[in-house]
Amino acid sequence: MEKCDVSFKIQYQSSETITDASVKYNYPPGSTNVETVDIRNAVLQDSNSIKLPDIQEVGTYNLDVELGVNGVVAKSNATLNVGGCSSSCETPKVLDVKVLEDGQLVMNYVVFNTSNLAALEYQIAKDPAFKDEDIIYSKVGFSDVNYTQFENIDMRNGNIPDKTPLYIRIRKYCRPNGISEWSDFAKFDSGIWGVEAYCLSGVDDRNRDSLCFGTSPAWKMKVTLSPFRPGIGSLIYLTNGMLAIPDNIREFEQNAPENFKKSGIRWIRFLRSDSEFNPGLIYWVDPQSAEIQRIDEEQCY
């Protein structure tokens, strides 16, 4: 939609000049973010046309208006309903979302007019209502000048759980100004994106061959890391986002060996091989905090 010009009026009587005036409202509507606008000059110039800047979201706004004279304040509440502005900023569309074998997402979308395209924004949520608390990932400005129509979404960079119904939508920022409506959402199920690893529990001896070749008593599992690249201080998580400590292993990993349910992870070797992972390294872990403490002097190769 084009940039809206939203205004309201204030009716008041005062024998003295207004010294303070402000209005507060939640933006976007329904969020916890509070905008405060100083309207003193606007009230003194024309109380029948108090403009609210940069209103771009359709919805119902609850206004808290305060007028003050030398510290004496009068308060009033009002409701403002904002519809859509006349639009020349076309709404894009999500065509489909593919979930690759490693859990990565590829969004296929279409923009119906690229001549006024400034940027694009998408959101991923756990609920189709896209309430603030349900939005788990968003990105603005991902479209380049070549406009590829595809966006690869790296699930490692967002709080995206495995095997969960999710919803995605997209909107367009236009030049010189204006924002489109949000597109209809597309529904998809996220994939599995954890890193495979061989682990030994806190009750097992450190066994290099077991960690290197995955032989008993090593347990092969999928985990995630924060930060993603493993190192001293990195935390190990289960693929549901819970720390890989004994209590959570017992609750989430029902098929885990009993020694891991009791004592957690003591040693770990990641099986991914790329610029961020060296599968030859063995890491020591604090089982009670799931934090990597150090790198073993011995390597697998």
Disulfide bonds with the S-S distance in Angstrom:
Cys4-Cys85 1.77
Cys89-Cys174 1.98
Cys212-Cys300 2.03
